[in-house]
Amino acid sequence: AQKVTQAQTEISVVEKEDVTLDCVYETRDTTYYLFWYKQPPSGELVFLIRRNSFDEQNEISGRYSWNFQKSTSSFNFTITASQVVDSAVYFCALSEEGTGTASKLTFGTGTRLQVTL
Amino acid sequence: GAGVSQSPSNKVTEKGKDVELRCDPISGHTALYWYRQSLGQGLEFLIYFQGNSAPDKSGLPSDRFSAERTGGSVSTLTIQRTQQEDSAVYLCASSSDSGTDTQYFGPGTRLTVL
């Protein structure tokens, strides 16, 4: 069965600090997809990134970067120079190749990030 | 283009009553998912629709829960004889395909059962 673990329940940083959110996953499939979603106080889940299991290239998008390492089953997310607007709950999620239930997202429990001035 | 929309945004009901929650997916998306977010259980999958295929109901917690999708577009999640433990945010997501594509979420319906 697939599983996603986000061990950090809550992180508090001061604006402009860098912060890394950890995500560790478990799956028996060789083909799978990993996601990060942001849930701001408004409540809507906002898609950030999707990676497939065959693409271990790290990704950078502005202040956001993602480090995918199959050897450690991790897909960590780093925010550089954090801002107050980054305050939200961040979810890591996993889906497996295939149709039906295989494509459902299995979410971690989320990491609440609080950025203060 | 418009994103996934859900209605109502908030619903308060009394224990034992039936409720209907509506989801309008992104136009052209063939896959539609329902999830539930509650304090105790986190985000959990409920049901999945893909095109005209029979829905995958494996995540529904009890037979009080049902869902349908009419015309391959709008979906309705129905909860009969609501219980207090049904209180949660119900999220709908759609994707252009199953299995490989990104799911985009609506704003959710917050259900409170008194």
gemmi code that builds the backbone of each chain (N, CA, C; Angstrom):
import gemmi

chains = {
    "A": [
        ("ALA", (0.845, -1.197, 0.000), (0.000, 0.000, 0.000), (0.879, 1.245, 0.000)),
        ("GLN", (0.370, 2.287, -0.612), (1.148, 3.499, -0.679), (0.959, 4.343, 0.574)),
        ("LYS", (2.012, 5.068, 0.904), (1.982, 5.873, 2.122), (2.871, 7.096, 1.936)),
        ("VAL", (2.459, 8.203, 2.514), (3.246, 9.432, 2.463), (3.414, 9.944, 3.885)),
        ("THR", (4.630, 10.242, 4.257), (4.917, 10.715, 5.608), (5.520, 12.111, 5.563)),
        ("GLN", (4.881, 13.014, 6.269), (5.423, 14.354, 6.474), (5.622, 14.493, 7.976)),
        ("ALA", (6.841, 14.281, 8.394), (7.116, 14.205, 9.823), (6.997, 15.550, 10.532)),
        ("GLN", (7.198, 16.611, 9.802), (7.140, 17.955, 10.401), (5.681, 18.408, 10.452)),
        ("THR", (5.167, 18.555, 11.654), (3.780, 18.981, 11.789), (3.659, 20.486, 11.574)),
        ("GLU", (4.579, 21.224, 12.186), (4.519, 22.675, 12.093), (5.925, 23.246, 12.104)),
        ("ILE", (6.145, 24.250, 11.261), (7.440, 24.934, 11.206), (7.182, 26.431, 11.269)),
        ("SER", (7.957, 27.108, 12.100), (7.872, 28.571, 12.167), (9.213, 29.169, 11.776)),
        ("VAL", (9.195, 30.109, 10.872), (10.422, 30.786, 10.456), (10.162, 32.280, 10.400)),
        ("VAL", (11.247, 33.013, 10.380), (11.166, 34.458, 10.207), (11.347, 34.757, 8.727)),
        ("GLU", (10.657, 35.748, 8.258), (10.723, 36.104, 6.847), (12.175, 36.203, 6.371)),
        ("LYS", (12.382, 35.723, 5.151), (13.686, 35.701, 4.462), (14.514, 34.478, 4.822)),
        ("GLU", (14.086, 33.713, 5.791), (14.793, 32.455, 6.061), (14.434, 31.432, 4.992)),
        ("ASP", (15.351, 30.489, 4.757), (15.066, 29.351, 3.895), (14.436, 28.258, 4.754)),
        ("VAL", (13.545, 27.482, 4.146), (12.906, 26.405, 4.905), (12.695, 25.204, 3.985)),
        ("THR", (12.921, 24.027, 4.530), (12.732, 22.785, 3.777), (11.656, 21.946, 4.426)),
        ("LEU", (10.700, 21.524, 3.610), (9.615, 20.660, 4.070), (9.915, 19.241, 3.578)),
        ("ASP", (9.899, 18.298, 4.501), (10.279, 16.934, 4.167), (9.081, 16.091, 3.760)),
        ("CYS", (9.338, 15.160, 2.835), (8.304, 14.216, 2.410), (8.978, 12.892, 2.095)),
        ("VAL", (8.500, 11.843, 2.726), (8.998, 10.493, 2.468), (7.816, 9.642, 2.038)),
        ("TYR", (8.008, 8.828, 1.016), (6.888, 8.058, 0.489), (7.219, 6.571, 0.432)),
        ("GLU", (6.171, 5.771, 0.359), (6.310, 4.325, 0.194), (5.372, 3.873, -0.913)),
        ("THR", (5.887, 3.081, -1.824), (5.074, 2.487, -2.869), (5.774, 1.272, -3.417)),
        ("ARG", (5.005, 0.316, -3.902), (5.587, -0.878, -4.509), (5.704, -0.719, -6.016)),
        ("ASP", (5.057, 0.310, -6.551), (5.068, 0.515, -7.991), (6.394, 1.117, -8.455)),
        ("THR", (6.750, 0.810, -9.680), (7.945, 1.433, -10.254), (7.593, 2.729, -10.972)),
        ("THR", (6.321, 2.875, -11.312), (5.847, 4.104, -11.955), (4.861, 4.791, -11.031)),
        ("TYR", (5.177, 5.981, -10.652), (4.311, 6.714, -9.733), (4.556, 8.203, -9.921)),
        ("TYR", (3.703, 8.986, -9.272), (3.751, 10.440, -9.426), (3.713, 11.085, -8.045)),
        ("LEU", (4.490, 12.116, -7.899), (4.562, 12.827, -6.629), (4.120, 14.274, -6.841)),
        ("PHE", (3.448, 14.797, -5.845), (2.872, 16.133, -5.951), (3.125, 16.906, -4.659)),
        ("TRP", (3.139, 18.215, -4.811), (3.031, 19.110, -3.660), (1.858, 20.055, -3.920)),
        ("TYR", (1.052, 20.224, -2.870), (-0.057, 21.167, -2.903), (0.083, 22.117, -1.723)),
        ("LYS", (-0.391, 23.343, -1.930), (-0.399, 24.355, -0.877), (-1.848, 24.638, -0.492)),
        ("GLN", (-2.115, 24.709, 0.808), (-3.455, 25.056, 1.280), (-3.358, 26.295, 2.159)),
        ("PRO", (-3.596, 27.464, 1.581), (-3.555, 28.701, 2.362), (-4.760, 28.778, 3.289)),
        ("PRO", (-4.800, 29.781, 4.145), (-5.934, 29.900, 5.082), (-7.300, 29.910, 4.404)),
        ("SER", (-7.367, 30.309, 3.157), (-8.646, 30.299, 2.438), (-9.180, 28.885, 2.249)),
        ("GLY", (-8.299, 27.890, 2.310), (-8.759, 26.502, 2.286), (-8.596, 25.756, 0.982)),
        ("GLU", (-8.429, 26.457, -0.125), (-8.355, 25.758, -1.409), (-6.987, 25.120, -1.606)),
        ("LEU", (-6.957, 23.912, -2.096), (-5.701, 23.220, -2.387), (-5.164, 23.719, -3.717)),
        ("VAL", (-3.967, 24.256, -3.682), (-3.347, 24.825, -4.879), (-2.207, 23.927, -5.321)),
        ("PHE", (-2.256, 23.486, -6.562), (-1.222, 22.619, -7.111), (0.078, 23.395, -7.257)),
        ("LEU", (1.194, 22.758, -6.858), (2.505, 23.385, -6.998), (3.381, 22.661, -8.012)),
        ("ILE", (3.474, 21.323, -7.870), (4.379, 20.601, -8.738), (3.983, 19.138, -8.831)),
        ("ARG", (4.324, 18.517, -9.941), (4.132, 17.088, -10.172), (5.411, 16.529, -10.785)),
        ("ARG", (5.862, 15.399, -10.261), (7.021, 14.707, -10.807), (6.661, 13.250, -11.033)),
        ("ASN", (7.205, 12.668, -12.100), (7.028, 11.235, -12.255), (8.282, 10.513, -11.779)),
        ("SER", (8.125, 9.240, -11.536), (9.177, 8.469, -10.884), (10.423, 8.292, -11.730)),
        ("PHE", (10.329, 8.579, -13.007), (11.493, 8.401, -13.876), (12.296, 9.687, -14.053)),
        ("ASP", (11.820, 10.740, -13.448), (12.478, 12.026, -13.633), (13.001, 12.520, -12.292)),
        ("GLU", (14.269, 12.255, -12.037), (14.840, 12.650, -10.756), (15.510, 14.009, -10.795)),
        ("GLN", (15.361, 14.709, -11.891), (15.949, 16.047, -11.956), (15.306, 16.946, -10.928)),
        ("ASN", (16.135, 17.697, -10.240), (15.588, 18.681, -9.324), (14.939, 19.814, -10.119)),
        ("GLU", (13.982, 20.431, -9.492), (13.222, 21.476, -10.173), (13.272, 22.759, -9.367)),
        ("ILE", (13.413, 23.857, -10.067), (13.407, 25.166, -9.415), (12.372, 26.038, -10.113)),
        ("SER", (11.547, 26.688, -9.306), (10.569, 27.621, -9.855), (10.551, 28.850, -8.956)),
        ("GLY", (11.262, 29.860, -9.354), (11.338, 31.063, -8.528), (12.006, 30.769, -7.204)),
        ("ARG", (11.289, 31.020, -6.126), (11.847, 30.764, -4.784), (11.638, 29.323, -4.346)),
        ("TYR", (10.923, 28.552, -5.144), (10.614, 27.169, -4.792), (11.585, 26.212, -5.490)),
        ("SER", (11.979, 25.171, -4.780), (12.769, 24.118, -5.410), (12.397, 22.782, -4.784)),
        ("TRP", (12.567, 21.723, -5.577), (12.186, 20.394, -5.136), (13.337, 19.436, -5.378)),
        ("ASN", (13.588, 18.584, -4.404), (14.680, 17.623, -4.465), (14.082, 16.219, -4.389)),
        ("PHE", (14.097, 15.503, -5.506), (13.523, 14.159, -5.590), (14.668, 13.156, -5.553)),
        ("GLN", (14.654, 12.275, -4.577), (15.701, 11.259, -4.456), (15.047, 9.893, -4.277)),
        ("LYS", (15.095, 9.078, -5.322), (14.502, 7.750, -5.248), (15.232, 6.861, -4.252)),
        ("SER", (16.528, 7.071, -4.114), (17.320, 6.209, -3.230), (16.846, 6.301, -1.779)),
        ("THR", (16.298, 7.440, -1.413), (15.801, 7.619, -0.043), (14.293, 7.783, -0.012)),
        ("SER", (13.640, 7.596, -1.159), (12.184, 7.757, -1.271), (11.739, 9.091, -0.679)),
        ("SER", (12.407, 10.128, -1.101), (12.068, 11.451, -0.558), (11.818, 12.454, -1.680)),
        ("PHE", (10.964, 13.396, -1.371), (10.623, 14.452, -2.326), (10.453, 15.729, -1.516)),
        ("ASN", (11.577, 16.355, -1.202), (11.571, 17.497, -0.300), (11.386, 18.810, -1.044)),
        ("PHE", (10.824, 19.764, -0.334), (10.435, 21.048, -0.921), (11.100, 22.174, -0.134)),
        ("THR", (11.828, 23.020, -0.841), (12.523, 24.126, -0.190), (11.989, 25.464, -0.682)),
        ("ILE", (11.716, 26.332, 0.265), (11.340, 27.708, -0.057), (12.519, 28.589, 0.343)),
        ("THR", (13.028, 29.311, -0.609), (14.147, 30.211, -0.365), (13.618, 31.610, -0.062)),
        ("ALA", (14.233, 32.257, 0.903), (13.828, 33.633, 1.254), (12.328, 33.705, 1.480)),
        ("SER", (11.870, 32.961, 2.473), (10.431, 32.837, 2.722), (9.768, 34.192, 2.940)),
        ("GLN", (8.475, 34.234, 2.600), (7.682, 35.445, 2.763), (6.427, 35.110, 3.559)),
        ("VAL", (5.822, 36.123, 4.127), (4.613, 35.911, 4.920), (3.534, 35.214, 4.094)),
        ("VAL", (3.475, 35.521, 2.814), (2.448, 34.910, 1.945), (2.663, 33.408, 1.747)),
        ("ASP", (3.823, 32.922, 2.151), (4.071, 31.480, 2.063), (3.411, 30.720, 3.211)),
        ("SER", (2.899, 31.425, 4.185), (2.253, 30.768, 5.322), (1.043, 29.971, 4.832)),
        ("ALA", (1.058, 28.686, 5.112), (0.025, 27.782, 4.621), (0.317, 26.391, 5.151)),
        ("VAL", (-0.581, 25.471, 4.828), (-0.299, 24.055, 5.068), (0.113, 23.454, 3.732)),
        ("TYR", (1.200, 22.724, 3.743), (1.719, 22.129, 2.513), (1.567, 20.611, 2.593)),
        ("PHE", (0.990, 20.065, 1.523), (0.754, 18.623, 1.461), (1.597, 17.997, 0.352)),
        ("CYS", (2.196, 16.895, 0.684), (2.859, 16.043, -0.291), (1.892, 14.906, -0.609)),
        ("ALA", (1.851, 14.470, -1.861), (0.909, 13.420, -2.240), (1.530, 12.505, -3.275)),
        ("LEU", (0.973, 11.301, -3.368), (1.492, 10.259, -4.243), (0.331, 9.619, -4.998)),
        ("SER", (0.512, 9.366, -6.277), (-0.436, 8.519, -6.997), (0.359, 7.517, -7.817)),
        ("GLU", (-0.275, 6.379, -8.065), (0.387, 5.324, -8.800), (-0.124, 5.274, -10.224)),
        ("GLU", (0.647, 4.647, -11.080), (0.259, 4.516, -12.477), (-0.986, 3.648, -12.573)),
        ("GLY", (-1.855, 3.969, -13.497), (-3.018, 3.133, -13.711), (-4.295, 3.920, -13.619)),
        ("THR", (-5.372, 3.184, -13.642), (-6.680, 3.833, -13.611), (-7.391, 3.486, -12.313)),
        ("GLY", (-8.546, 4.065, -12.145), (-9.341, 3.776, -10.965), (-8.640, 4.217, -9.699)),
        ("THR", (-8.714, 3.382, -8.689), (-8.176, 3.760, -7.389), (-6.673, 4.016, -7.442)),
        ("ALA", (-5.999, 3.408, -8.402), (-4.551, 3.623, -8.498), (-4.232, 5.088, -8.687)),
        ("SER", (-5.113, 5.824, -9.340), (-4.799, 7.211, -9.631), (-5.210, 8.146, -8.509)),
        ("LYS", (-5.820, 7.619, -7.455), (-6.193, 8.500, -6.352), (-4.939, 9.034, -5.692)),
        ("LEU", (-5.077, 10.190, -5.102), (-3.962, 10.782, -4.374), (-3.962, 10.286, -2.936)),
        ("THR", (-2.791, 9.839, -2.504), (-2.580, 9.545, -1.088), (-1.780, 10.702, -0.520)),
        ("PHE", (-2.349, 11.367, 0.448), (-1.739, 12.571, 0.996), (-0.990, 12.286, 2.285)),
        ("GLY", (0.048, 13.081, 2.517), (0.643, 13.132, 3.841), (-0.254, 13.952, 4.754)),
        ("THR", (0.144, 14.044, 6.000), (-0.683, 14.754, 6.980), (-0.484, 16.265, 6.929)),
        ("GLY", (0.450, 16.711, 6.108), (0.637, 18.145, 5.930), (1.625, 18.748, 6.918)),
        ("THR", (2.270, 19.817, 6.477), (3.166, 20.605, 7.327), (2.661, 22.039, 7.318)),
        ("ARG", (2.361, 22.525, 8.503), (1.903, 23.923, 8.616), (3.123, 24.818, 8.724)),
        ("LEU", (3.278, 25.724, 7.767), (4.389, 26.672, 7.756), (3.873, 28.043, 8.153)),
        ("GLN", (4.508, 28.614, 9.155), (4.173, 29.968, 9.584), (5.387, 30.853, 9.396)),
        ("VAL", (5.222, 31.881, 8.590), (6.303, 32.827, 8.333), (5.927, 34.153, 8.973)),
        ("THR", (6.787, 34.620, 9.857), (6.501, 35.876, 10.564), (7.513, 36.945, 10.190)),
        ("LEU", (7.124, 38.178, 10.430), (8.005, 39.307, 10.108), (9.130, 39.420, 11.117)),
    ],
    "B": [
        ("GLY", (-9.388, 30.175, -17.793), (-10.646, 29.425, -17.752), (-11.078, 29.174, -16.333)),
        ("ALA", (-12.320, 28.775, -16.154), (-12.860, 28.553, -14.822), (-12.251, 27.298, -14.219)),
        ("GLY", (-12.083, 27.337, -12.916), (-11.578, 26.181, -12.200), (-12.720, 25.298, -11.756)),
        ("VAL", (-12.419, 24.396, -10.849), (-13.433, 23.530, -10.266), (-14.279, 24.367, -9.301)),
        ("SER", (-15.585, 24.254, -9.404), (-16.444, 24.971, -8.471), (-17.276, 23.979, -7.675)),
        ("GLN", (-17.571, 24.369, -6.444), (-18.352, 23.513, -5.555), (-19.412, 24.365, -4.857)),
        ("SER", (-20.548, 23.733, -4.612), (-21.603, 24.419, -3.872), (-22.357, 23.430, -2.998)),
        ("PRO", (-22.878, 23.894, -1.851), (-22.623, 25.206, -1.274), (-21.209, 25.272, -0.698)),
        ("SER", (-20.774, 26.439, -0.316), (-19.459, 26.548, 0.311), (-19.521, 26.093, 1.768)),
        ("ASN", (-20.663, 26.311, 2.386), (-20.887, 25.879, 3.762), (-22.276, 25.262, 3.871)),
        ("LYS", (-22.359, 24.207, 4.669), (-23.642, 23.569, 4.891), (-23.724, 23.124, 6.352)),
        ("VAL", (-24.752, 23.603, 7.018), (-25.000, 23.168, 8.387), (-26.294, 22.381, 8.376)),
        ("THR", (-26.264, 21.201, 8.955), (-27.447, 20.357, 8.948), (-27.606, 19.681, 10.298)),
        ("GLU", (-28.759, 19.137, 10.504), (-29.011, 18.411, 11.742), (-28.773, 16.933, 11.533)),
        ("LYS", (-28.331, 16.310, 12.559), (-28.099, 14.862, 12.522), (-29.355, 14.156, 12.010)),
        ("GLY", (-29.133, 13.223, 11.070), (-30.244, 12.445, 10.541), (-30.785, 12.965, 9.218)),
        ("LYS", (-30.434, 14.214, 8.872), (-30.907, 14.770, 7.609), (-29.992, 14.337, 6.456)),
        ("ASP", (-30.532, 14.401, 5.242), (-29.745, 14.111, 4.042), (-29.174, 15.422, 3.492)),
        ("VAL", (-27.980, 15.335, 2.887), (-27.393, 16.510, 2.252), (-26.857, 16.144, 0.874)),
        ("GLU", (-26.846, 17.147, -0.002), (-26.285, 16.980, -1.343), (-25.234, 18.050, -1.574)),
        ("LEU", (-24.082, 17.616, -2.038), (-22.985, 18.526, -2.337), (-22.707, 18.443, -3.825)),
        ("ARG", (-22.446, 19.604, -4.427), (-22.318, 19.639, -5.881), (-20.908, 20.031, -6.304)),
        ("CYS", (-20.479, 19.451, -7.413), (-19.159, 19.767, -7.963), (-19.273, 19.976, -9.471)),
        ("ASP", (-18.724, 21.096, -9.939), (-18.613, 21.373, -11.375), (-17.140, 21.295, -11.752)),
        ("PRO", (-16.739, 20.280, -12.507), (-15.307, 20.146, -12.827), (-14.884, 21.155, -13.881)),
        ("ILE", (-13.600, 21.201, -14.119), (-13.080, 22.031, -15.195), (-13.602, 21.481, -16.524)),
        ("SER", (-14.031, 22.365, -17.379), (-14.599, 21.951, -18.652), (-13.618, 21.090, -19.434)),
        ("GLY", (-14.113, 19.940, -19.908), (-13.271, 19.049, -20.692), (-12.554, 17.988, -19.882)),
        ("HIS", (-12.542, 18.135, -18.566), (-11.900, 17.124, -17.721), (-12.802, 15.895, -17.616)),
        ("THR", (-12.202, 14.732, -17.872), (-12.990, 13.508, -17.866), (-12.958, 12.790, -16.519)),
        ("ALA", (-11.954, 13.059, -15.724), (-11.828, 12.390, -14.424), (-12.270, 13.331, -13.315)),
        ("LEU", (-13.010, 12.793, -12.364), (-13.500, 13.584, -11.241), (-13.355, 12.778, -9.962)),
        ("TYR", (-12.869, 13.420, -8.925), (-12.594, 12.768, -7.643), (-13.288, 13.543, -6.513)),
        ("TRP", (-13.712, 12.795, -5.511), (-14.159, 13.392, -4.258), (-13.205, 12.952, -3.147)),
        ("TYR", (-12.831, 13.923, -2.314), (-12.009, 13.660, -1.138), (-12.691, 14.310, 0.062)),
        ("ARG", (-12.271, 13.864, 1.238), (-12.792, 14.452, 2.464), (-11.601, 14.855, 3.328)),
        ("GLN", (-11.706, 16.029, 3.927), (-10.643, 16.494, 4.811), (-11.229, 16.736, 6.188)),
        ("SER", (-10.775, 15.959, 7.147), (-11.244, 16.127, 8.510), (-10.054, 16.134, 9.447)),
        ("LEU", (-10.267, 16.670, 10.646), (-9.156, 16.806, 11.584), (-8.562, 15.458, 11.948)),
        ("GLY", (-9.391, 14.497, 12.151), (-8.902, 13.214, 12.618), (-8.316, 12.331, 11.532)),
        ("GLN", (-8.816, 12.470, 10.319), (-8.445, 11.550, 9.239), (-7.597, 12.188, 8.155)),
        ("GLY", (-7.364, 13.475, 8.208), (-6.595, 14.110, 7.149), (-7.373, 14.122, 5.850)),
        ("LEU", (-6.637, 14.065, 4.741), (-7.255, 14.073, 3.419), (-7.413, 12.645, 2.935)),
        ("GLU", (-8.645, 12.235, 2.663), (-8.871, 10.853, 2.254), (-9.754, 10.791, 1.014)),
        ("PHE", (-9.419, 9.858, 0.158), (-10.140, 9.629, -1.082), (-11.498, 9.008, -0.802)),
        ("LEU", (-12.516, 9.435, -1.551), (-13.849, 8.878, -1.401), (-14.284, 8.097, -2.635)),
        ("ILE", (-14.306, 8.754, -3.801), (-14.869, 8.136, -4.992), (-14.257, 8.774, -6.228)),
        ("TYR", (-14.249, 8.017, -7.318), (-13.594, 8.454, -8.549), (-14.485, 8.127, -9.743)),
        ("PHE", (-14.648, 9.097, -10.645), (-15.367, 8.912, -11.899), (-14.408, 9.133, -13.061)),
        ("GLN", (-14.509, 8.273, -14.059), (-13.731, 8.470, -15.273), (-14.651, 8.244, -16.472)),
        ("GLY", (-14.922, 9.311, -17.191), (-15.751, 9.212, -18.377), (-17.078, 8.531, -18.084)),
        ("ASN", (-17.421, 7.545, -18.909), (-18.679, 6.828, -18.756), (-18.517, 5.511, -17.998)),
        ("SER", (-17.321, 5.272, -17.484), (-17.081, 4.023, -16.751), (-17.787, 4.041, -15.412)),
        ("ALA", (-18.013, 2.847, -14.861), (-18.599, 2.754, -13.530), (-17.659, 3.407, -12.521)),
        ("PRO", (-18.200, 4.159, -11.578), (-17.335, 4.843, -10.618), (-16.616, 3.869, -9.692)),
        ("ASP", (-15.482, 4.294, -9.213), (-14.730, 3.537, -8.220), (-15.127, 4.062, -6.845)),
        ("LYS", (-15.902, 3.281, -6.110), (-16.481, 3.736, -4.843), (-15.713, 3.220, -3.630)),
        ("SER", (-14.518, 2.719, -3.862), (-13.818, 1.994, -2.807), (-13.490, 2.840, -1.580)),
        ("GLY", (-13.501, 4.150, -1.703), (-13.168, 5.003, -0.571), (-14.357, 5.468, 0.249)),
        ("LEU", (-15.553, 5.176, -0.185), (-16.739, 5.633, 0.550), (-16.790, 4.949, 1.914)),
        ("PRO", (-16.975, 5.717, 2.992), (-16.873, 5.141, 4.342), (-18.064, 4.302, 4.764)),
        ("SER", (-19.225, 4.519, 4.162), (-20.395, 3.716, 4.519), (-21.412, 3.797, 3.394)),
        ("ASP", (-22.453, 2.965, 3.486), (-23.468, 2.978, 2.428), (-24.396, 4.183, 2.540)),
        ("ARG", (-24.150, 5.050, 3.511), (-24.924, 6.300, 3.557), (-24.400, 7.303, 2.522)),
        ("PHE", (-23.219, 7.025, 2.017), (-22.584, 7.918, 1.042), (-22.802, 7.376, -0.366)),
        ("SER", (-23.164, 8.262, -1.275), (-23.282, 7.878, -2.670), (-22.959, 9.100, -3.528)),
        ("ALA", (-22.666, 8.857, -4.774), (-22.360, 9.963, -5.680), (-22.771, 9.575, -7.083)),
        ("GLU", (-23.085, 10.583, -7.847), (-23.368, 10.351, -9.249), (-22.764, 11.490, -10.064)),
        ("ARG", (-22.604, 11.190, -11.326), (-22.069, 12.196, -12.243), (-22.927, 12.167, -13.497)),
        ("THR", (-23.625, 13.230, -13.724), (-24.570, 13.281, -14.835), (-23.917, 13.883, -16.071)),
        ("GLY", (-24.130, 13.222, -17.191), (-23.628, 13.741, -18.463), (-22.125, 13.893, -18.521)),
        ("GLY", (-21.428, 13.159, -17.680), (-19.973, 13.222, -17.681), (-19.412, 14.528, -17.193)),
        ("SER", (-20.255, 15.343, -16.518), (-19.759, 16.636, -16.058), (-20.021, 16.822, -14.566)),
        ("VAL", (-21.135, 17.454, -14.231), (-21.447, 17.779, -12.839), (-21.599, 16.515, -12.009)),
        ("SER", (-21.097, 16.581, -10.778), (-21.236, 15.455, -9.857), (-21.925, 15.913, -8.575)),
        ("THR", (-22.694, 15.004, -8.001), (-23.355, 15.259, -6.730), (-22.970, 14.171, -5.743)),
        ("LEU", (-22.502, 14.579, -4.585), (-22.213, 13.648, -3.490), (-23.354, 13.764, -2.490)),
        ("THR", (-23.989, 12.634, -2.195), (-25.126, 12.621, -1.273), (-24.754, 11.848, -0.021)),
        ("ILE", (-25.073, 12.444, 1.103), (-24.889, 11.763, 2.385), (-26.259, 11.646, 3.025)),
        ("GLN", (-26.677, 10.420, 3.267), (-27.988, 10.186, 3.882), (-27.835, 10.021, 5.387)),
        ("ARG", (-28.863, 10.434, 6.086), (-28.913, 10.258, 7.556), (-27.593, 10.694, 8.185)),
        ("THR", (-27.235, 11.939, 7.975), (-25.927, 12.447, 8.400), (-25.677, 12.209, 9.886)),
        ("GLN", (-24.416, 11.963, 10.189), (-23.940, 11.774, 11.557), (-22.925, 12.860, 11.870)),
        ("GLN", (-22.656, 13.084, 13.135), (-21.712, 14.127, 13.510), (-20.315, 13.851, 12.961)),
        ("GLU", (-19.966, 12.578, 12.843), (-18.633, 12.260, 12.319), (-18.497, 12.549, 10.825)),
        ("ASP", (-19.612, 12.894, 10.171), (-19.536, 13.282, 8.759), (-19.072, 14.733, 8.600)),
        ("SER", (-19.011, 15.462, 9.682), (-18.556, 16.856, 9.622), (-17.128, 16.899, 9.096)),
        ("ALA", (-16.929, 17.645, 8.034), (-15.621, 17.704, 7.365), (-15.727, 18.695, 6.212)),
        ("VAL", (-14.606, 18.895, 5.548), (-14.613, 19.636, 4.286), (-14.558, 18.619, 3.161)),
        ("TYR", (-15.510, 18.708, 2.254), (-15.572, 17.783, 1.132), (-15.004, 18.491, -0.098)),
        ("LEU", (-13.950, 17.895, -0.645), (-13.221, 18.502, -1.757), (-13.447, 17.702, -3.030)),
        ("CYS", (-13.635, 18.416, -4.088), (-13.774, 17.809, -5.406), (-12.559, 18.193, -6.235)),
        ("ALA", (-12.088, 17.273, -7.064), (-10.965, 17.544, -7.953), (-11.272, 16.966, -9.322)),
        ("SER", (-10.689, 17.559, -10.351), (-10.832, 16.991, -11.684), (-9.486, 16.990, -12.384)),
        ("SER", (-9.363, 16.096, -13.344), (-8.154, 16.045, -14.160), (-8.553, 15.664, -15.574)),
        ("SER", (-7.665, 15.952, -16.501), (-8.018, 15.727, -17.906), (-7.935, 14.260, -18.268)),
        ("ASP", (-7.306, 13.469, -17.424), (-7.191, 12.045, -17.677), (-7.031, 11.356, -16.334)),
        ("SER", (-7.026, 10.076, -16.358), (-6.878, 9.351, -15.107), (-5.442, 8.869, -14.962)),
        ("GLY", (-5.012, 8.751, -13.773), (-3.752, 8.087, -13.483), (-2.518, 8.932, -13.664)),
        ("THR", (-2.486, 9.736, -14.700), (-1.229, 10.413, -14.972), (-1.308, 11.929, -14.849)),
        ("ASP", (-2.490, 12.436, -14.833), (-2.585, 13.894, -14.912), (-2.807, 14.538, -13.544)),
        ("THR", (-2.530, 15.803, -13.503), (-2.644, 16.547, -12.254), (-4.108, 16.775, -11.898)),
        ("GLN", (-4.437, 16.609, -10.641), (-5.778, 16.885, -10.149), (-5.835, 18.315, -9.628)),
        ("TYR", (-6.839, 19.039, -10.084), (-7.062, 20.415, -9.648), (-8.295, 20.436, -8.757)),
        ("PHE", (-8.146, 21.115, -7.630), (-9.175, 21.053, -6.595), (-10.081, 22.274, -6.586)),
        ("GLY", (-11.319, 22.048, -6.166), (-12.247, 23.124, -5.911), (-12.061, 23.660, -4.503)),
        ("PRO", (-12.845, 24.671, -4.147), (-12.695, 25.318, -2.837), (-13.266, 24.515, -1.681)),
        ("GLY", (-14.025, 23.469, -1.990), (-14.559, 22.623, -0.935), (-15.903, 23.078, -0.401)),
        ("THR", (-16.597, 22.135, 0.215), (-17.829, 22.412, 0.956), (-17.585, 22.003, 2.397)),
        ("ARG", (-17.752, 22.968, 3.299), (-17.600, 22.660, 4.719), (-18.943, 22.206, 5.265)),
        ("LEU", (-19.007, 20.939, 5.683), (-20.239, 20.367, 6.219), (-20.149, 20.266, 7.732)),
        ("THR", (-21.132, 20.824, 8.383), (-21.217, 20.715, 9.844), (-22.526, 20.031, 10.194)),
        ("VAL", (-22.413, 18.927, 10.921), (-23.591, 18.183, 11.350), (-23.778, 18.410, 12.848)),
        ("LEU", (-24.898, 19.009, 13.190), (-25.144, 19.342, 14.599), (-25.822, 18.194, 15.352)),
    ],
}
model = gemmi.Model(1)
for chain_id, residues in chains.items():
    chain = gemmi.Chain(chain_id)
    for i, (resn, *xyz) in enumerate(residues, 1):
        res = gemmi.Residue()
        res.name, res.seqid = resn, gemmi.SeqId(i, " ")
        for name, pos in zip(("N", "CA", "C"), xyz):
            atom = gemmi.Atom()
            atom.name, atom.element = name, gemmi.Element(name[0])
            atom.pos, atom.b_iso = gemmi.Position(*pos), 0.0
            res.add_atom(atom)
        chain.add_residue(res)
    model.add_chain(chain)
structure = gemmi.Structure()
structure.add_model(model)
structure.setup_entities()
